Amino acid sequence: METLELFKVISRWLFLLSIGYYLLTNLQWYSYKIERVFFKHHKWRWHILYFFMPILFFFLLGDYFYIYLYVAQLPGVMLWAKKLDKPLIFTGRVKRFFAIYAGFMLFSELLCTTTGGECDKVLYLFPLFFTILITYVLERVLLNRYATAAKDKLASMPNLTIIAITGSYGKTSLKNFLAQILNDNFKVHASPRSVNTFAGIVADINENLSPLSDIYIAEAGARTRGDIKEIGVLLEHHYGIVGKVGEQHMEYFRTLENVRETKFELAQSPRLKELFSYEGNTPPSGIKATSFPTETRNIKATLKGTSFEMLIEGQFYPFETEVLGEFNVTNISAAILVALRLGIPIEKIQRQVARLKPIPHRLQKMEVNLKLILDDSFNGNLEGMLEAIRLSSLYYGRKVIVTPGLVESTEEANTTLAQAINETFDIAILTGELNLKTLSAHIQKPQKVVVKEKEALEEVLKATTREGDLILFANDAPSYI
């Protein structure tokens, strides 16, 4: 093979790998749903710069394309990847993708060589499209096999009690509170972190669920109708909890009614003993649910912790916890009701509630360099963010907020958020561009600092904050949003 031809072959491979790497990174962010990558993405200029433009130039520039490849495309993709806060994770699925991709690239080169030279340029792009198609089918087959294994594992544990939790927000906190309350009486396994997809739950059951477990608590999330039903078919849970249904992920569901119908798919489990639903929800016709919280009174939520009294069987019982946020009274009350159904005495539940540990990145309080930090970076709903702002207002020192606003929500919700920020904080550090226009228009009193690139945030914080400040990290959108 001549040197020039070898250079072209290597260059084509690097080109194909660069657009494949870019596409696969985006697919991983969006749960490998290609329609979401192209129709729900918040930074379309990335698609133009790193995917469509390189393909267009590959066809139009002739040999000048190689100059563009080495001067712009490859350095651009490498710099883009380096800046990401959520880079591509080389899972088994990703490794299979690149193995199949390399095989198709090699095949296309061999095919062109045997036919006497360079092929039509369209043929060089076939490996990417064939790989997407083949891996989609392969991963569906593998997922079905893993799901069957997970179903069989659950069937082999007849004494296992399964609890499924859904809602527009608060699922992870409720799951963790319930697990902590039950831990002293049962061997409990809860799905890790914020894992709430069908594939994630399948993997958790197969890889992490001990056959000795008494209780499995799973978090069920959704982007489309049928997602929670699919999880319910897998789990056949005994208890279901539907938290507050609100305007979260509206860009996927379009209407609040679609959200409500999807969340209450949790009621379709054939083994369901009882369904608990937030009192403000309206279950679809024919679905019976126990409302929570039951009557509560004397709620006190400060920067030191939360206390309340809850009506149980005609009597009010006091509860105290170091967990922050008045909204967590609702989450904890649901966990209390489930614990009661599982036979734990009220006195024991009171002790367990007092021992509850805050969930990382969800109104987690800490002191760093003589500054009070409220890390609420994993909270992305309006109610929770407004409560974090209310708690911040109780602080007597200077107050700083770092936020991108609300993601996958409405302009009205971001306006409400901005107005609350305007009345509370001395400095508002606005990250990203997604909600910048709306937030800036309604934040007038505080000093405003705009940080468009997340890697600059640390230096901005050093320059704008000082000892004695309260810093609230309210939501944390990844760089691709």
C-alpha positions as CSV (number, residue, x, y, z in Angstrom):
1,M,0.0,0.0,0.0
2,E,1.4,3.4,-1.0
3,T,2.2,5.9,1.7
4,L,-0.5,8.4,0.4
5,E,-3.1,5.6,0.4
6,L,-2.2,4.5,3.9
7,F,-2.5,8.1,5.1
8,K,-6.0,8.3,3.6
9,V,-7.1,5.0,5.2
10,I,-5.8,6.1,8.6
11,S,-7.4,9.5,8.2
12,R,-10.8,8.0,7.3
13,W,-10.6,5.7,10.4
14,L,-9.8,8.7,12.6
15,F,-12.7,10.6,11.1
16,L,-15.1,7.8,11.6
17,L,-14.0,7.2,15.1
18,S,-14.3,10.9,16.0
19,I,-18.0,11.1,14.8
20,G,-18.7,7.7,16.3
21,Y,-17.2,8.8,19.7
22,Y,-19.3,12.0,19.6
23,L,-22.5,10.2,18.8
24,L,-22.0,7.4,21.3
25,T,-21.3,10.0,24.1
26,N,-24.6,11.7,23.3
27,L,-26.4,8.3,23.2
28,Q,-25.1,7.4,26.6
29,W,-26.3,10.7,28.0
30,Y,-29.8,10.1,26.6
31,S,-30.2,6.4,27.6
32,Y,-29.3,5.3,24.1
33,K,-32.5,6.8,22.6
34,I,-31.3,8.2,19.3
35,E,-34.6,10.2,18.8
36,R,-33.8,12.0,22.1
37,V,-30.3,12.8,21.0
38,F,-31.5,14.6,17.9
39,F,-34.9,16.0,19.0
40,K,-34.4,16.8,22.8
41,H,-30.8,18.0,22.8
42,H,-30.1,21.4,24.3
43,K,-26.9,22.2,22.4
44,W,-27.6,21.6,18.7
45,R,-24.5,23.6,17.7
46,W,-22.5,20.6,19.0
47,H,-24.2,18.4,16.6
48,I,-23.5,20.8,13.8
49,L,-19.8,21.3,14.7
50,Y,-18.8,17.7,15.6
51,F,-21.2,15.5,13.5
52,F,-23.0,17.1,10.6
53,M,-20.3,19.6,9.4
54,P,-17.5,16.9,9.4
55,I,-19.7,14.6,7.3
56,L,-20.6,17.4,4.9
57,F,-17.0,18.4,4.5
58,F,-16.0,14.8,4.0
59,F,-18.2,14.8,0.8
60,L,-17.4,18.3,-0.4
61,L,-13.8,19.2,0.2
62,G,-12.0,16.4,-1.5
63,D,-8.4,16.0,-0.4
64,Y,-8.7,19.4,1.4
65,F,-10.8,17.5,3.9
66,Y,-7.7,16.0,5.5
67,I,-6.5,19.5,6.4
68,Y,-9.8,20.2,8.1
69,L,-9.7,16.8,9.9
70,Y,-6.3,17.4,11.5
71,V,-6.6,21.2,12.1
72,A,-10.3,21.4,13.2
73,Q,-12.2,18.2,13.7
74,L,-9.9,16.0,15.7
75,P,-8.6,18.8,18.0
76,G,-12.1,20.0,18.4
77,V,-13.6,16.7,19.4
78,M,-10.7,16.1,21.8
79,L,-11.1,19.5,23.4
80,W,-14.8,19.0,23.6
81,A,-14.4,15.6,25.3
82,K,-11.9,17.0,27.8
83,K,-14.2,19.7,29.0
84,L,-17.2,17.4,29.6
85,D,-18.3,16.9,33.2
86,K,-19.9,13.6,32.0
87,P,-17.4,12.0,29.6
88,L,-18.1,8.7,27.9
89,I,-17.9,5.7,30.2
90,F,-16.5,2.6,28.6
91,T,-19.1,0.2,29.7
92,G,-19.6,-3.3,28.1
93,R,-22.1,-1.8,25.7
94,V,-19.7,0.9,24.6
95,K,-16.9,-1.6,24.1
96,R,-19.2,-3.8,22.0
97,F,-20.2,-0.8,19.9
98,F,-16.5,0.1,19.1
99,A,-15.6,-3.6,18.4
100,I,-18.5,-3.9,15.9
101,Y,-17.7,-0.5,14.5
102,A,-14.1,-1.4,13.9
103,G,-15.1,-4.6,12.2
104,F,-17.4,-2.8,9.8
105,M,-14.7,-0.2,9.1
106,L,-12.2,-2.9,8.3
107,F,-14.7,-4.7,6.1
108,S,-15.5,-1.5,4.1
109,E,-11.8,-0.9,3.5
110,L,-11.2,-4.5,2.4
111,L,-14.3,-4.3,0.1
112,C,-12.9,-1.1,-1.5
113,T,-9.5,-2.6,-1.9
114,T,-10.8,-5.7,-3.6
115,T,-12.8,-3.6,-6.0
116,G,-9.7,-1.6,-7.1
117,G,-9.3,1.5,-5.0
118,E,-11.4,4.1,-3.3
119,C,-15.2,3.6,-3.1
120,D,-18.0,6.0,-3.2
121,K,-17.7,8.1,-0.1
122,V,-21.2,7.1,1.0
123,L,-19.9,3.5,1.5
124,Y,-17.3,4.8,4.1
125,L,-20.2,6.0,6.3
126,F,-22.0,2.7,6.2
127,P,-20.1,1.3,9.1
128,L,-21.5,3.9,11.5
129,F,-25.1,3.4,10.4
130,F,-24.8,-0.4,10.3
131,T,-23.2,-0.4,13.8
132,I,-26.0,1.7,15.2
133,L,-28.5,-0.8,13.8
134,I,-26.7,-3.9,14.7
135,T,-25.9,-2.8,18.3
136,Y,-29.5,-1.7,18.8
137,V,-30.8,-5.2,18.0
138,L,-27.9,-6.8,19.9
139,E,-28.5,-4.7,23.0
140,R,-32.3,-5.4,22.9
141,V,-31.5,-9.2,22.8
142,L,-29.0,-8.9,25.6
143,L,-31.4,-6.8,27.7
144,N,-34.2,-9.2,27.2
145,R,-31.9,-12.0,28.3
146,Y,-30.7,-10.0,31.4
147,A,-34.4,-9.1,32.2
148,T,-35.3,-12.8,32.1
149,A,-32.5,-13.6,34.4
150,A,-33.6,-10.8,36.8
151,K,-37.2,-12.0,36.7
152,D,-36.0,-15.6,37.5
153,K,-33.9,-14.3,40.4
154,L,-36.8,-12.5,41.9
155,A,-39.0,-15.6,41.4
156,S,-36.4,-17.6,43.3
157,M,-36.9,-15.3,46.3
158,P,-40.5,-15.9,47.3
159,N,-40.1,-14.2,50.7
160,L,-38.7,-11.0,49.2
161,T,-40.9,-7.9,49.7
162,I,-40.6,-5.4,46.8
163,I,-41.4,-1.7,47.1
164,A,-41.5,0.5,44.0
165,I,-41.3,4.3,44.2
166,T,-42.1,6.8,41.6
167,G,-43.1,10.5,41.3
168,S,-42.0,13.6,39.5
169,Y,-39.4,14.3,42.2
170,G,-38.2,13.2,45.6
171,K,-37.9,9.5,44.6
172,T,-34.3,9.1,45.6
173,S,-34.7,10.8,49.0
174,L,-37.8,8.8,49.8
175,K,-36.1,5.5,48.8
176,N,-33.1,6.3,51.0
177,F,-35.2,7.4,54.0
178,L,-37.3,4.2,53.8
179,A,-34.2,2.0,53.5
180,Q,-32.7,3.7,56.6
181,I,-35.9,3.3,58.6
182,L,-36.2,-0.4,57.7
183,N,-32.6,-1.4,58.0
184,D,-32.6,-2.3,61.7
185,N,-35.5,-4.8,61.3
186,F,-34.8,-6.2,57.8
187,K,-32.0,-6.9,55.4
188,V,-32.8,-4.2,52.9
189,H,-31.4,-3.6,49.4
190,A,-32.2,-0.3,47.6
191,S,-31.3,0.4,44.0
192,P,-28.1,2.6,44.0
193,R,-27.8,6.3,43.5
194,S,-30.6,7.6,41.2
195,V,-30.8,4.4,39.1
196,N,-34.4,4.3,37.9
197,T,-34.6,2.9,34.4
198,F,-35.7,-0.5,33.4
199,A,-32.1,-1.4,32.2
200,G,-30.6,0.0,35.4
201,I,-33.0,-2.0,37.7
202,V,-32.3,-5.2,35.7
203,A,-28.6,-4.7,36.2
204,D,-29.0,-4.0,39.9
205,I,-31.1,-7.1,40.5
206,N,-28.6,-9.3,38.6
207,E,-25.4,-7.8,40.0
208,N,-26.2,-6.5,43.5
209,L,-29.4,-8.0,45.0
210,S,-28.4,-10.5,47.6
211,P,-30.5,-13.7,47.8
212,L,-30.6,-13.1,51.5
213,S,-32.4,-9.8,51.2
214,D,-35.8,-9.3,52.9
215,I,-36.8,-6.1,51.1
216,Y,-35.9,-4.6,47.7
217,I,-36.7,-0.9,47.2
218,A,-36.6,0.2,43.6
219,E,-37.0,3.7,42.1
220,A,-39.0,3.9,38.9
221,G,-38.5,6.8,36.5
222,A,-40.0,7.5,33.1
223,R,-39.7,9.6,30.0
224,T,-42.6,8.1,28.0
225,R,-45.8,6.3,28.6
226,G,-45.3,2.6,29.4
227,D,-41.8,3.0,31.1
228,I,-43.2,2.5,34.6
229,K,-45.5,-0.3,33.5
230,E,-42.4,-2.1,32.0
231,I,-40.7,-1.8,35.4
232,G,-43.8,-3.0,37.2
233,V,-44.0,-6.1,35.0
234,L,-40.4,-6.9,35.9
235,L,-40.8,-6.3,39.7
236,E,-44.4,-7.3,40.4
237,H,-44.0,-5.2,43.5
238,H,-46.0,-5.6,46.7
239,Y,-46.1,-1.9,47.7
240,G,-46.1,1.2,45.5
241,I,-45.5,4.8,46.4
242,V,-46.4,7.6,44.0
243,G,-44.9,10.9,45.2
244,K,-45.9,14.3,44.1
245,V,-46.8,14.5,40.4
246,G,-45.8,17.8,38.9
247,E,-44.5,19.6,35.8
248,Q,-41.2,17.7,35.6
249,H,-39.9,16.4,32.2
250,M,-42.7,18.3,30.4
251,E,-40.7,18.4,27.2
252,Y,-41.2,14.6,27.1
253,F,-44.7,14.2,28.4
254,R,-46.2,17.4,27.0
255,T,-49.2,17.5,29.5
256,L,-49.6,17.0,33.2
257,E,-52.2,14.4,32.5
258,N,-49.7,12.2,30.6
259,V,-47.3,12.5,33.6
260,R,-50.1,11.4,36.0
261,E,-51.2,8.5,33.8
262,T,-47.6,7.3,33.5
263,K,-46.8,7.5,37.2
264,F,-49.9,5.6,38.2
265,E,-48.9,2.7,36.0
266,L,-47.3,1.6,39.3
267,A,-50.7,0.4,40.3
268,Q,-50.7,-2.4,37.7
269,S,-48.6,-4.9,39.6
270,P,-50.5,-8.2,40.0
271,R,-49.1,-8.7,43.6
272,L,-49.8,-5.1,44.8
273,K,-51.0,-5.1,48.4
274,E,-51.2,-1.3,48.8
275,L,-50.5,1.8,46.8
276,F,-49.6,5.0,48.6
277,S,-50.1,8.3,46.8
278,Y,-49.3,11.9,47.7
279,E,-52.5,13.6,48.9
280,G,-52.4,16.3,46.1
281,N,-52.4,13.6,43.4
282,T,-55.6,12.5,41.7
283,P,-55.4,8.8,40.9
284,P,-56.9,7.7,37.6
285,S,-60.4,6.2,37.7
286,G,-60.5,2.8,39.3
287,I,-57.2,3.1,41.2
288,K,-57.4,3.0,45.0
289,A,-54.6,4.6,47.0
290,T,-53.7,5.5,50.6
291,S,-53.0,9.2,50.8
292,F,-49.9,10.6,52.5
293,P,-49.0,12.5,54.5
294,T,-51.7,11.9,57.1
295,E,-52.4,15.0,59.2
296,T,-49.2,16.7,60.4
297,R,-48.8,19.7,62.7
298,N,-46.1,21.8,64.5
299,I,-43.7,21.5,61.5
300,K,-40.4,23.3,62.1
301,A,-37.8,23.3,59.3
302,T,-34.7,25.3,60.0
303,L,-31.0,25.1,59.1
304,K,-30.5,22.9,62.1
305,G,-33.0,20.2,61.1
306,T,-36.7,19.4,60.9
307,S,-39.4,18.4,63.4
308,F,-43.1,17.6,63.1
309,E,-46.0,15.7,64.6
310,M,-47.9,13.1,62.6
311,L,-51.3,11.7,63.2
312,I,-51.2,7.8,63.4
313,E,-54.2,5.8,64.5
314,G,-55.9,8.7,66.2
315,Q,-52.8,10.0,68.1
316,F,-50.1,12.6,67.2
317,Y,-46.5,11.3,67.5
318,P,-43.5,13.6,67.4
319,F,-40.6,13.1,65.0
320,E,-37.2,14.9,64.7
321,T,-34.5,14.6,62.1
322,E,-31.3,16.5,61.1
323,V,-32.6,16.2,57.5
324,L,-33.3,19.7,56.1
325,G,-36.4,20.8,54.2
326,E,-40.0,21.1,55.0
327,F,-40.9,19.1,51.9
328,N,-39.1,16.1,53.4
329,V,-41.8,15.8,56.0
330,T,-43.9,14.4,53.1
331,N,-41.2,12.0,52.1
332,I,-40.5,10.8,55.6
333,S,-44.3,10.5,56.4
334,A,-44.6,8.1,53.4
335,A,-41.7,6.0,54.7
336,I,-43.3,6.0,58.1
337,L,-46.6,4.6,56.7
338,V,-44.8,1.8,54.8
339,A,-42.7,0.9,57.9
340,L,-45.9,0.7,59.9
341,R,-47.4,-1.7,57.3
342,L,-44.3,-3.9,57.6
343,G,-44.9,-4.2,61.4
344,I,-42.3,-1.9,62.8
345,P,-43.4,-0.3,66.1
346,I,-44.0,3.5,66.2
347,E,-41.4,4.0,68.9
348,K,-38.8,2.2,66.8
349,I,-39.7,4.3,63.8
350,Q,-39.3,7.5,65.9
351,R,-35.7,6.4,66.8
352,Q,-34.9,5.6,63.2
353,V,-36.2,8.9,61.9
354,A,-34.0,10.7,64.4
355,R,-31.0,8.8,63.0
356,L,-31.7,9.6,59.3
357,K,-28.7,10.9,57.4
358,P,-29.1,13.5,54.8
359,I,-28.9,12.3,51.2
360,P,-25.8,13.5,49.4
361,H,-26.4,16.6,47.2
362,R,-30.0,17.0,48.4
363,L,-30.0,19.9,50.8
364,Q,-26.8,18.5,52.4
365,K,-25.3,21.0,54.8
366,M,-21.6,21.2,55.4
367,E,-18.9,23.8,56.4
368,V,-16.0,24.3,54.0
369,N,-13.3,27.0,54.6
370,L,-15.5,28.8,57.1
371,K,-18.3,29.0,54.6
372,L,-21.7,27.3,55.1
373,I,-22.5,25.2,52.0
374,L,-26.0,23.9,51.2
375,D,-25.4,21.3,48.5
376,D,-28.8,20.9,46.7
377,S,-27.2,20.2,43.4
378,F,-29.2,17.0,42.7
379,N,-32.6,18.7,43.3
380,G,-34.2,19.9,40.1
381,N,-37.8,20.7,41.0
382,L,-39.3,24.1,41.9
383,E,-40.8,23.2,45.2
384,G,-37.5,21.8,46.5
385,M,-35.5,24.8,45.2
386,L,-37.9,27.3,46.8
387,E,-37.6,25.5,50.1
388,A,-33.8,25.7,49.8
389,I,-34.1,29.4,49.2
390,R,-36.4,29.8,52.2
391,L,-33.9,28.0,54.4
392,S,-31.1,30.2,53.0
393,S,-33.1,33.3,53.9
394,L,-32.9,32.3,57.6
395,Y,-29.1,32.8,57.5
396,Y,-27.9,36.1,58.9
397,G,-24.7,36.4,56.8
398,R,-24.2,37.1,53.1
399,K,-25.9,34.7,50.8
400,V,-24.8,33.3,47.4
401,I,-26.6,31.0,45.0
402,V,-25.1,29.0,42.2
403,T,-27.8,27.7,39.8
404,P,-28.6,27.0,36.1
405,G,-32.3,27.3,37.0
406,L,-34.8,24.5,36.3
407,V,-34.2,22.0,33.6
408,E,-36.9,20.2,31.7
409,S,-39.5,22.6,33.2
410,T,-41.4,25.7,32.1
411,E,-40.5,29.3,31.7
412,E,-43.2,30.2,34.3
413,A,-41.4,28.0,36.9
414,N,-38.1,29.6,36.1
415,T,-39.7,33.0,36.5
416,T,-41.0,32.0,39.9
417,L,-37.6,30.7,40.9
418,A,-35.8,33.9,39.7
419,Q,-38.2,36.1,41.7
420,A,-37.4,34.1,44.9
421,I,-33.7,34.4,44.2
422,N,-34.1,38.2,43.7
423,E,-35.6,38.7,47.2
424,T,-33.1,36.5,49.1
425,F,-29.5,36.5,47.8
426,D,-26.7,39.0,47.6
427,I,-24.9,37.3,44.7
428,A,-26.5,35.1,42.0
429,I,-24.1,33.0,40.0
430,L,-25.9,31.8,36.9
431,T,-24.4,28.7,35.2
432,G,-25.0,27.7,31.6
433,E,-27.2,29.3,28.9
434,L,-30.4,27.3,29.1
435,N,-32.4,29.6,31.4
436,L,-30.0,32.6,31.4
437,K,-32.4,35.0,29.6
438,T,-35.4,34.2,31.9
439,L,-33.3,34.3,35.1
440,S,-31.5,37.5,34.2
441,A,-34.7,39.3,33.4
442,H,-36.1,38.7,36.8
443,I,-33.0,38.9,39.0
444,Q,-32.3,42.6,39.7
445,K,-31.2,43.1,43.3
446,P,-28.3,40.6,43.7
447,Q,-25.0,41.0,42.0
448,K,-25.2,38.7,38.9
449,V,-22.3,36.6,37.7
450,V,-22.7,34.5,34.5
451,V,-20.6,31.4,34.2
452,K,-21.1,29.8,30.7
453,E,-18.4,27.1,31.1
454,K,-18.5,24.9,34.3
455,E,-14.8,24.6,34.5
456,A,-14.6,28.3,35.3
457,L,-16.9,28.0,38.3
458,E,-14.3,27.3,40.9
459,E,-12.3,30.4,40.1
460,V,-15.5,32.5,40.1
461,L,-16.4,31.2,43.6
462,K,-12.9,32.0,44.9
463,A,-13.2,35.6,43.5
464,T,-16.8,36.3,44.7
465,T,-17.2,34.6,48.1
466,R,-15.6,35.0,51.4
467,E,-15.6,33.6,54.9
468,G,-19.0,33.6,56.6
469,D,-20.9,33.3,53.4
470,L,-23.7,30.9,52.8
471,I,-23.5,29.2,49.4
472,L,-26.4,27.4,48.0
473,F,-25.8,25.1,45.0
474,A,-29.3,24.8,43.6
475,N,-29.5,22.2,40.8
476,D,-26.6,21.2,38.6
477,A,-27.2,20.7,35.0
478,P,-24.6,18.7,33.1
479,S,-22.6,20.5,30.5
480,Y,-24.6,19.0,27.6
481,I,-27.6,20.8,28.9
